[in-house]
């Protein structure tokens, strides 16, 4: 997969990305935080870790959001 040095760099970059994500969502609340991070392409697992929520909470929030979007689109 990579040398030990490359893996350390990847781990450090992952931490930096998570810290930046926390800064980006600080002004947002609850559901908006989850949706915003999801739109950035961050995994549900990482969103849960970043926000201190369970992965089930993140999954449920995203599922409810998709359901609401579908209801609006299809009336």
CNS distance restraints for C-alpha pairs under 8 A (distance, minus, plus):
assign (resid   2 and name CA) (resid   6 and name CA) 5.76 0.50 0.50
assign (resid   2 and name CA) (resid   7 and name CA) 6.17 0.50 0.50
assign (resid   3 and name CA) (resid   7 and name CA) 6.25 0.50 0.50
assign (resid   4 and name CA) (resid   8 and name CA) 6.23 0.50 0.50
assign (resid   5 and name CA) (resid   9 and name CA) 6.34 0.50 0.50
assign (resid   6 and name CA) (resid  10 and name CA) 6.23 0.50 0.50
assign (resid   7 and name CA) (resid  11 and name CA) 6.20 0.50 0.50
assign (resid   8 and name CA) (resid  12 and name CA) 6.21 0.50 0.50
assign (resid   9 and name CA) (resid  13 and name CA) 6.11 0.50 0.50
assign (resid  10 and name CA) (resid  14 and name CA) 6.13 0.50 0.50
assign (resid  11 and name CA) (resid  15 and name CA) 6.43 0.50 0.50
assign (resid  12 and name CA) (resid  16 and name CA) 6.31 0.50 0.50
assign (resid  13 and name CA) (resid  17 and name CA) 6.13 0.50 0.50
assign (resid  14 and name CA) (resid  18 and name CA) 6.28 0.50 0.50
assign (resid  15 and name CA) (resid  19 and name CA) 6.21 0.50 0.50
assign (resid  16 and name CA) (resid  20 and name CA) 6.16 0.50 0.50
assign (resid  17 and name CA) (resid  21 and name CA) 6.13 0.50 0.50
assign (resid  18 and name CA) (resid  22 and name CA) 6.30 0.50 0.50
assign (resid  18 and name CA) (resid  46 and name CA) 7.92 0.50 0.50
assign (resid  18 and name CA) (resid  50 and name CA) 6.34 0.50 0.50
assign (resid  19 and name CA) (resid  23 and name CA) 6.45 0.50 0.50
assign (resid  19 and name CA) (resid  50 and name CA) 7.99 0.50 0.50
assign (resid  20 and name CA) (resid  24 and name CA) 6.24 0.50 0.50
assign (resid  21 and name CA) (resid  25 and name CA) 6.35 0.50 0.50
assign (resid  21 and name CA) (resid  37 and name CA) 7.11 0.50 0.50
assign (resid  21 and name CA) (resid  50 and name CA) 7.60 0.50 0.50
assign (resid  22 and name CA) (resid  26 and name CA) 6.06 0.50 0.50
assign (resid  22 and name CA) (resid  50 and name CA) 6.54 0.50 0.50
assign (resid  22 and name CA) (resid  51 and name CA) 7.47 0.50 0.50
assign (resid  25 and name CA) (resid  29 and name CA) 7.62 0.50 0.50
assign (resid  25 and name CA) (resid  33 and name CA) 5.43 0.50 0.50
assign (resid  25 and name CA) (resid  36 and name CA) 7.47 0.50 0.50
assign (resid  25 and name CA) (resid  37 and name CA) 7.78 0.50 0.50
assign (resid  28 and name CA) (resid  32 and name CA) 5.95 0.50 0.50
assign (resid  28 and name CA) (resid  33 and name CA) 5.64 0.50 0.50
assign (resid  29 and name CA) (resid  33 and name CA) 5.70 0.50 0.50
assign (resid  30 and name CA) (resid  34 and name CA) 6.74 0.50 0.50
assign (resid  31 and name CA) (resid  35 and name CA) 6.21 0.50 0.50
assign (resid  31 and name CA) (resid  61 and name CA) 6.69 0.50 0.50
assign (resid  32 and name CA) (resid  36 and name CA) 5.92 0.50 0.50
assign (resid  33 and name CA) (resid  37 and name CA) 6.21 0.50 0.50
assign (resid  34 and name CA) (resid  38 and name CA) 6.09 0.50 0.50
assign (resid  34 and name CA) (resid  47 and name CA) 6.70 0.50 0.50
assign (resid  34 and name CA) (resid  58 and name CA) 6.62 0.50 0.50
assign (resid  34 and name CA) (resid  61 and name CA) 7.51 0.50 0.50
assign (resid  34 and name CA) (resid  62 and name CA) 7.60 0.50 0.50
assign (resid  35 and name CA) (resid  39 and name CA) 6.15 0.50 0.50
assign (resid  35 and name CA) (resid  62 and name CA) 6.93 0.50 0.50
assign (resid  36 and name CA) (resid  40 and name CA) 6.48 0.50 0.50
assign (resid  37 and name CA) (resid  41 and name CA) 6.72 0.50 0.50
assign (resid  37 and name CA) (resid  42 and name CA) 5.75 0.50 0.50
assign (resid  37 and name CA) (resid  47 and name CA) 6.60 0.50 0.50
assign (resid  38 and name CA) (resid  42 and name CA) 5.32 0.50 0.50
assign (resid  38 and name CA) (resid  43 and name CA) 6.82 0.50 0.50
assign (resid  38 and name CA) (resid  44 and name CA) 7.19 0.50 0.50
assign (resid  38 and name CA) (resid  47 and name CA) 7.45 0.50 0.50
assign (resid  42 and name CA) (resid  46 and name CA) 6.41 0.50 0.50
assign (resid  42 and name CA) (resid  47 and name CA) 6.43 0.50 0.50
assign (resid  43 and name CA) (resid  47 and name CA) 6.13 0.50 0.50
assign (resid  44 and name CA) (resid  48 and name CA) 6.17 0.50 0.50
assign (resid  44 and name CA) (resid  55 and name CA) 6.32 0.50 0.50
assign (resid  44 and name CA) (resid  58 and name CA) 6.23 0.50 0.50
assign (resid  44 and name CA) (resid  59 and name CA) 6.79 0.50 0.50
assign (resid  45 and name CA) (resid  49 and name CA) 6.35 0.50 0.50
assign (resid  45 and name CA) (resid  55 and name CA) 5.65 0.50 0.50
assign (resid  46 and name CA) (resid  50 and name CA) 5.98 0.50 0.50
assign (resid  47 and name CA) (resid  51 and name CA) 6.08 0.50 0.50
assign (resid  47 and name CA) (resid  53 and name CA) 7.98 0.50 0.50
assign (resid  47 and name CA) (resid  55 and name CA) 7.80 0.50 0.50
assign (resid  47 and name CA) (resid  58 and name CA) 7.20 0.50 0.50
assign (resid  48 and name CA) (resid  52 and name CA) 5.68 0.50 0.50
assign (resid  48 and name CA) (resid  53 and name CA) 4.69 0.50 0.50
assign (resid  48 and name CA) (resid  54 and name CA) 5.38 0.50 0.50
assign (resid  48 and name CA) (resid  55 and name CA) 5.17 0.50 0.50
assign (resid  48 and name CA) (resid  57 and name CA) 7.78 0.50 0.50
assign (resid  48 and name CA) (resid  58 and name CA) 6.20 0.50 0.50
assign (resid  49 and name CA) (resid  53 and name CA) 6.51 0.50 0.50
assign (resid  49 and name CA) (resid  54 and name CA) 7.60 0.50 0.50
assign (resid  53 and name CA) (resid  57 and name CA) 6.49 0.50 0.50
assign (resid  53 and name CA) (resid  58 and name CA) 7.21 0.50 0.50
assign (resid  54 and name CA) (resid  58 and name CA) 6.62 0.50 0.50
assign (resid  55 and name CA) (resid  59 and name CA) 6.07 0.50 0.50
assign (resid  56 and name CA) (resid  60 and name CA) 5.98 0.50 0.50
assign (resid  57 and name CA) (resid  61 and name CA) 6.08 0.50 0.50
assign (resid  58 and name CA) (resid  62 and name CA) 6.23 0.50 0.50
assign (resid  59 and name CA) (resid  63 and name CA) 6.07 0.50 0.50
assign (resid  60 and name CA) (resid  64 and name CA) 6.07 0.50 0.50
assign (resid  61 and name CA) (resid  65 and name CA) 6.15 0.50 0.50
assign (resid  62 and name CA) (resid  66 and name CA) 6.21 0.50 0.50
assign (resid  63 and name CA) (resid  67 and name CA) 6.18 0.50 0.50
assign (resid  64 and name CA) (resid  68 and name CA) 6.16 0.50 0.50
assign (resid  65 and name CA) (resid  69 and name CA) 6.15 0.50 0.50
assign (resid  66 and name CA) (resid  70 and name CA) 6.13 0.50 0.50
assign (resid  67 and name CA) (resid  71 and name CA) 6.22 0.50 0.50
assign (resid  68 and name CA) (resid  72 and name CA) 6.28 0.50 0.50
assign (resid  69 and name CA) (resid  73 and name CA) 6.23 0.50 0.50
assign (resid  70 and name CA) (resid  74 and name CA) 5.96 0.50 0.50
assign (resid  70 and name CA) (resid  75 and name CA) 7.95 0.50 0.50
assign (resid  71 and name CA) (resid  75 and name CA) 5.30 0.50 0.50
